[in-house]
């Protein structure tokens, strides 16, 4: 075997491993970015749980939404129903909680005089932007809301989401904290303007 044959043989034997490494390097960031959104990943005999993203967001929301409880009821109308729904259908509870948040945000924005349609609020960044512009959320809280929206979208569009009851209840509670915050800030703003 001469040097040219040796180089050709090495190139042929290394082509597939090299191609796989390049492919992995190209798609690793998008894949790793999606891992926190997964509830469960199963492969052969291995089973991995990834429900921590909702729990991390809930913990962060509890830290940032502390002022939401001042002057607002501890439980929102319909919150108990959504928590019970989480026991039956975690996915439905997540979707229902998000719909109620959109309705509460739209009502708060209208009370503040912001003309916005439900279709506009369903655009990815429009809801958070409208709430920031109306002084109902700050940028950090709006970022949390956007992350919750991505989790809601993952639950809505996954063909077979394996969402635990605890994760759904955590999501419902976090969304309810946003509803309380938006209601409290709307009431404060309206009181400062001298009307409702």
Secondary structure, 3 states (H helix, E strand, C coil): CCHHHHHHHHHHHHHHHHHHHHHHHHHHHHHHHHHCCCCEEEECCEEEECCHHHHHHHHHHHHHCHHHHCCCCCCCCCHHHHHHHHHHCHHHHHHHHHHHHHHHHHHHHHHCCCCCCHHHHCCCCHHHHHHHHCCCCCHHHHHHHHHHHHHHHHHHHCCCCCCCHHHHHHHHHHHHHHHHHHHHHHHHHHHHHCCC
